[in-house]
Amino acid sequence: MTIALNGTSATVTNNVLGVSVTNNSGIVNITSNASGVNYVLSGNYTGSVNFVSSSVAKVTLNVTSSAYNGICTLAGIVADETTFNITSALDGIKTIDNPITLNGGTYTIKSVARGIRTISSTSTYATSSSAHNIIVNDGTYTITATGDDGEGFKAYATGYFPSFEETDLLA
């Protein structure tokens, strides 16, 4: 299924039975009861895209955000074998008060501020809440953060990297 994003509009091609896509003033809602769907989203967009799926979906996101974040959500993100190609004017991927879990895939992010970030809505300081964790289990990452605040990963809590040893980081 392909969704072409342009400004505040979205055009769907190759629609799949069991998938509903609505677009209302720049808010694209995708609701799916279908399994095995590969969603490909591409374009320049000044709205939001919301997914609700009863099964795991493969998502390929090719997006440029000239105004703000590539992906920003109040919900957490769990990504399995996804492909994200994001260019953003601020953060590449950002969640608020919810963790980001990356279980595999390919991530190419060009941002002015942070590549992948979690933030707290109630504090400007780090918290011990797991809601602000970034958990990286697998995947390939190319992150370019060019601004004064340029950072690849930034979490307002401790990061968790289960497969890394100090010697892996020095290699």
C-alpha positions as CSV (number, residue, x, y, z in Angstrom):
1,M,0.0,0.0,0.0
2,T,1.4,3.4,-1.0
3,I,0.5,6.7,0.6
4,A,1.9,9.8,-1.1
5,L,2.0,12.8,1.2
6,N,1.9,16.4,-0.1
7,G,1.3,19.4,2.1
8,T,-1.8,18.4,4.0
9,S,-3.1,15.9,1.5
10,A,-2.5,12.2,1.1
11,T,-3.2,10.0,-1.9
12,V,-3.6,6.2,-1.4
13,T,-2.8,3.7,-4.1
14,N,-3.0,-0.1,-4.0
15,N,-5.4,-0.1,-1.1
16,V,-5.7,-3.3,0.8
17,L,-8.9,-5.0,2.0
18,G,-9.3,-4.5,5.7
19,V,-7.4,-1.2,5.7
20,S,-9.2,2.2,6.1
21,V,-7.4,5.5,5.4
22,T,-9.0,8.8,6.1
23,N,-7.5,12.3,5.6
24,N,-9.1,15.2,7.5
25,S,-7.3,18.6,7.4
26,G,-3.8,17.1,7.3
27,I,-4.4,14.3,9.8
28,V,-4.1,10.9,8.1
29,N,-5.6,8.0,10.1
30,I,-4.8,4.4,9.0
31,T,-6.8,1.7,10.7
32,S,-6.0,-1.9,9.8
33,N,-7.4,-5.4,10.5
34,A,-5.3,-6.9,7.7
35,S,-2.0,-8.8,8.3
36,G,1.2,-8.6,6.3
37,V,0.6,-5.1,4.9
38,N,3.7,-3.2,3.7
39,Y,2.9,0.5,4.1
40,V,5.1,2.9,2.1
41,L,4.7,6.6,3.0
42,S,6.6,9.2,1.0
43,G,6.6,13.0,0.5
44,N,6.6,16.4,2.2
45,Y,3.9,16.7,4.8
46,T,2.7,19.3,7.2
47,G,0.3,17.1,9.2
48,S,0.3,13.9,11.1
49,V,-0.1,10.2,10.3
50,N,-1.6,7.9,12.9
51,F,-1.5,4.0,12.7
52,V,-3.8,1.7,14.5
53,S,-3.2,-2.0,13.5
54,S,-4.4,-5.3,15.0
55,S,-1.2,-7.0,13.6
56,V,2.4,-6.2,13.0
57,A,2.9,-4.1,9.8
58,K,6.0,-3.3,7.8
59,V,6.4,0.4,7.4
60,T,8.7,2.2,5.0
61,L,8.7,6.0,5.7
62,N,10.4,8.4,3.3
63,V,9.5,11.8,4.7
64,T,10.9,15.4,4.7
65,S,9.6,17.8,7.3
66,S,10.8,21.3,6.6
67,A,8.9,22.8,9.6
68,Y,9.4,20.5,12.5
69,N,9.9,16.8,13.5
70,G,9.9,13.8,11.1
71,I,7.9,11.7,13.5
72,C,6.5,13.0,16.8
73,T,4.1,11.0,18.9
74,L,2.5,11.1,22.4
75,A,2.4,7.3,22.1
76,G,5.5,5.1,22.2
77,I,7.1,3.6,19.2
78,V,7.9,0.0,18.7
79,A,9.6,-0.6,15.3
80,D,10.3,-4.1,13.9
81,E,12.2,-4.4,10.6
82,T,11.1,-0.9,9.4
83,T,12.8,1.4,7.0
84,F,12.8,5.1,7.9
85,N,14.4,7.7,5.7
86,I,13.7,11.0,7.5
87,T,14.9,14.6,6.9
88,S,13.7,17.0,9.5
89,A,14.1,20.6,10.6
90,L,14.2,19.6,14.2
91,D,14.2,16.0,15.6
92,G,14.0,12.9,13.4
93,I,11.9,10.7,15.7
94,K,10.5,12.0,19.0
95,T,8.2,10.6,21.7
96,I,6.7,12.4,24.7
97,D,6.5,10.5,27.9
98,N,6.7,7.1,26.2
99,P,9.7,4.9,25.2
100,I,11.1,4.2,21.8
101,T,12.0,0.5,21.1
102,L,13.9,-0.3,17.9
103,N,14.0,-4.0,17.2
104,G,15.5,-3.9,13.8
105,G,15.4,-2.2,10.4
106,T,17.2,0.6,8.6
107,Y,17.2,4.2,9.9
108,T,18.6,7.0,7.9
109,I,18.0,10.3,9.7
110,K,19.2,13.8,8.8
111,S,18.1,16.3,11.4
112,V,19.1,19.7,12.7
113,A,18.7,18.8,16.4
114,R,18.5,15.2,17.6
115,G,18.1,12.1,15.5
116,I,16.1,10.0,18.0
117,R,14.7,11.5,21.2
118,T,12.4,11.0,24.1
119,I,11.3,13.9,26.3
120,S,9.3,14.5,29.4
121,S,6.3,16.7,29.4
122,T,6.7,17.6,33.0
123,S,10.4,18.1,33.5
124,T,13.4,19.5,31.7
125,Y,15.6,17.2,33.7
126,A,16.4,13.5,33.3
127,T,14.0,11.2,35.1
128,S,14.3,7.6,36.2
129,S,11.1,6.7,34.4
130,S,11.3,3.9,31.8
131,A,8.8,6.0,29.8
132,H,11.8,8.0,28.5
133,N,14.0,5.1,27.5
134,I,15.4,4.5,24.0
135,I,15.9,0.7,23.6
136,V,18.0,-0.4,20.7
137,N,17.9,-4.2,20.1
138,D,19.1,-4.4,16.5
139,G,19.2,-2.4,13.2
140,T,21.4,-0.2,11.1
141,Y,21.6,3.5,11.9
142,T,22.9,6.4,9.9
143,I,22.2,9.6,11.9
144,T,23.4,13.1,10.9
145,A,22.5,15.9,13.4
146,T,23.9,19.2,12.2
147,G,22.7,21.9,14.5
148,D,24.1,23.3,17.7
149,D,22.0,20.8,19.6
150,G,23.0,18.0,17.2
151,E,22.9,14.6,19.0
152,G,22.3,11.1,17.5
153,F,20.3,9.8,20.5
154,K,18.9,11.7,23.5
155,A,16.7,10.2,26.2
156,Y,15.5,11.9,29.4
157,A,16.4,8.7,31.3
158,T,19.0,6.0,31.1
159,G,19.4,4.3,27.7
160,Y,19.5,0.5,27.5
161,F,21.8,-1.2,25.0
162,P,21.6,-4.9,25.9
163,S,24.0,-6.2,23.2
164,F,26.8,-3.7,23.6
165,E,30.0,-4.2,25.6
166,E,32.4,-1.4,26.2
167,T,34.8,-3.0,23.8
168,D,32.2,-2.9,21.1
169,L,31.9,0.8,21.4
170,L,35.7,1.3,21.2
171,A,36.1,-0.9,18.1
